[in-house]
Amino acid sequence: MGIVINQATWGDETATTDITQSMQDKAKPGYLDLVADNTLVPALDLLSGSKNVTLSDSEKADIKTQATNICGSASDDKCIKFQTNQLESASLQKKVAEQQSSANIITGRRLTLTYTDDQTGQQRTVAIPDGQKVKFGTAPTVKLPDFTPSGTVLASLSVVSQIVMTLLYVFSIGATYRLLILTGHTIVAYVLTAIAIVIPYSGLIMTPIALGIFKYMELKSGAKVVPV
């Protein structure tokens, strides 16, 4: 079972901090396995408050009116632009300070979590007291490849046999050419070597036969010589 975090907060009825993004990052693998405590609140939120502090249109209009009053004339664009920037900066800093002094003060002792089971689609909301274990979803398991001794042995024997057969094929060609050249039968060496290349391992049979025939012919020719 995997889970998807919809919303997460840390705190109580008097003050709470939205930590949805932080918990969603932690639950990306589809599960949560941690302890509910103050460390769940990102340091950035505690220090700077909301990441999206903005001024509303009405606040901007009020600031422009204040800037015009300060400058004393609506036609003094340079003065109005300067005062507007100053007032906007001050307003934004005030809003950040307000968030730091309220929403981001951790006084609660529980994690409120809303999540969805990605298999059933069911949504649940749970509250975990400070210090208790939080474990939802199932950690993905790494499946190791099946190991069968018989299959491994057969695969090894197959590789070894292929290597042996290749070496034997090369040896049959080389031995055929080398042995027949040494006996002085060049033409026969070329012919039988060509056959050994086309018909694998045939050189292992033809070479001994050819050498036996040549040896027999030499003995026979030597027996016809009559000493004086």
C-alpha positions in Angstrom: 0.0 0.0 0.0 1.2 3.5 -0.9 0.0 6.9 0.3 -0.2 10.4 -1.1 0.0 13.3 1.4 -2.9 15.8 0.9 -2.3 18.1 3.9 -0.1 18.2 7.0 0.1 20.6 9.9 2.0 20.8 13.2 0.5 22.5 16.2 -2.8 22.7 18.1 -5.9 24.9 18.3 -3.9 28.0 19.3 -1.1 27.9 16.7 -0.3 25.7 13.8 2.2 25.4 10.9 1.4 24.1 7.5 4.1 21.5 6.6 2.3 19.9 3.6 5.2 20.4 1.2 7.8 19.0 3.6 5.7 15.9 4.4 5.0 15.4 0.7 8.7 15.4 0.0 9.2 12.8 2.8 6.4 10.6 1.4 7.6 10.6 -2.2 8.5 6.9 -2.1 4.8 6.2 -1.1 5.3 5.7 2.6 6.1 7.6 5.9 8.4 6.2 8.6 9.4 8.9 11.1 8.7 10.5 14.5 6.2 13.3 15.1 8.2 16.2 16.7 9.3 19.8 16.1 11.9 18.7 13.5 9.1 18.2 11.0 8.8 22.0 10.6 11.3 23.2 8.0 13.8 25.8 9.2 12.9 28.1 6.4 9.3 28.3 7.5 10.3 29.0 11.1 12.6 31.9 10.1 10.8 33.6 7.2 7.2 32.5 7.5 5.2 32.0 4.3 7.1 31.7 1.1 4.4 33.7 -0.7 3.9 37.0 1.2 2.1 39.4 -1.2 0.2 42.6 -1.1 -3.5 42.7 -2.2 -4.8 45.2 -4.7 -6.5 47.2 -2.0 -3.3 47.4 0.0 -1.4 48.6 -3.1 -4.1 51.3 -3.7 -3.8 52.5 -0.1 0.0 52.7 -0.4 -0.3 54.8 -3.6 -2.7 57.1 -1.8 -0.3 57.5 1.1 2.6 58.1 -1.2 0.7 60.9 -3.1 -0.2 62.5 0.2 3.4 62.5 1.3 4.6 64.0 -1.9 1.9 66.6 -1.9 1.2 66.4 -5.7 -0.1 63.6 -7.9 2.1 64.8 -10.8 5.3 64.2 -9.0 5.9 60.7 -10.4 9.5 60.4 -9.2 8.6 61.1 -5.6 5.4 58.9 -5.7 7.4 56.0 -7.1 10.1 56.3 -4.4 7.5 56.6 -1.6 5.5 53.7 -3.0 8.5 51.4 -3.0 9.4 52.4 0.6 5.8 51.8 1.8 5.5 48.5 0.0 8.7 47.2 1.5 7.6 48.2 5.0 4.2 46.5 4.5 5.7 43.3 3.3 8.1 43.1 6.2 5.2 43.8 8.6 3.2 40.9 7.1 6.2 38.6 7.5 6.6 39.6 11.1 2.9 39.0 11.8 3.2 35.4 10.4 6.3 34.8 12.5 4.5 35.9 15.6 1.4 33.8 15.1 1.2 30.9 12.6 4.8 29.8 12.9 5.0 29.7 16.7 5.1 26.0 17.6 3.1 25.5 20.8 1.1 22.4 19.7 2.2 18.9 20.3 0.6 16.9 17.5 0.9 16.2 13.8 -2.3 16.4 11.9 -2.1 14.4 8.6 -4.5 13.9 5.8 -3.5 11.3 3.2 -5.0 9.2 0.5 -4.4 5.4 0.0 -3.3 5.2 -3.6 -4.8 1.7 -4.0 -8.3 2.2 -2.5 -8.5 6.0 -3.1 -9.7 6.3 0.5 -8.8 9.5 2.3 -8.1 9.6 6.0 -7.2 12.3 8.6 -5.2 11.2 11.6 -3.6 13.1 14.6 -0.2 11.8 16.0 0.9 13.1 19.4 4.4 14.6 19.8 7.1 11.9 20.1 5.1 9.0 18.7 6.1 6.9 15.6 4.5 7.8 12.3 4.3 4.9 9.9 1.9 4.8 7.0 2.2 3.0 3.7 4.6 0.2 2.8 8.2 0.7 1.9 9.1 -0.6 -1.6 11.0 -3.9 -1.5 14.0 -4.6 -3.7 13.5 -8.0 -5.3 16.7 -9.9 -5.9 17.0 -12.0 -9.0 16.1 -15.7 -8.6 19.2 -17.8 -8.1 19.0 -21.4 -9.3 22.2 -23.5 -8.8 21.3 -25.9 -11.6 20.7 -23.1 -14.1 23.9 -21.3 -13.1 26.0 -24.5 -13.5 24.4 -25.2 -16.9 25.1 -21.7 -18.1 28.7 -22.0 -17.0 29.2 -25.3 -18.7 27.7 -23.9 -21.9 30.2 -21.0 -21.9 33.1 -23.4 -21.2 32.0 -25.8 -23.9 31.7 -23.0 -26.4 35.3 -21.8 -25.6 36.6 -25.4 -25.9 34.9 -26.1 -29.2 36.2 -22.8 -30.6 39.8 -23.6 -29.6 39.4 -27.1 -31.0 38.2 -25.7 -34.3 41.2 -23.3 -34.6 43.5 -26.1 -33.6 42.2 -28.5 -36.3 42.9 -25.8 -39.0 46.3 -24.9 -37.7 47.4 -28.5 -37.1 46.3 -29.6 -40.6 48.2 -26.8 -42.3 51.3 -27.1 -40.2 51.8 -30.9 -40.2 51.3 -31.3 -43.9 53.6 -28.4 -44.8 56.3 -29.9 -42.6 56.0 -33.2 -44.6 56.5 -31.3 -47.8 53.0 -31.9 -49.2 52.1 -28.2 -49.9 49.2 -28.7 -52.3 47.6 -31.3 -50.1 48.1 -28.9 -47.1 46.2 -26.1 -48.9 43.3 -28.4 -50.0 42.8 -30.1 -46.6 43.2 -26.8 -44.7 40.4 -25.3 -46.9 38.2 -28.3 -46.1 39.0 -28.0 -42.4 37.8 -24.3 -42.5 34.6 -25.1 -44.3 33.8 -28.3 -42.4 34.6 -27.7 -38.7 36.8 -30.3 -36.9 37.3 -32.3 -40.2 41.0 -31.6 -40.0 41.3 -33.7 -36.9 40.2 -36.7 -38.9 41.7 -35.9 -42.4 45.2 -35.0 -41.1 46.0 -38.3 -39.4 44.7 -40.2 -42.4 46.7 -38.2 -44.8 49.9 -38.5 -42.8 49.3 -42.3 -42.5 48.9 -42.6 -46.2 52.1 -40.6 -46.9 54.0 -42.7 -44.3 52.7 -45.9 -45.9 53.8 -44.7 -49.4 57.3 -43.8 -48.1 57.7 -47.3 -46.6 56.4 -49.0 -49.7 58.8 -47.1 -52.0 61.7 -47.8 -49.7 61.0 -51.6 -49.8 61.4 -51.7 -53.6 65.0 -50.6 -53.4 67.3 -53.7 -53.8 70.7 -53.3 -52.2 73.7 -54.2 -54.5 
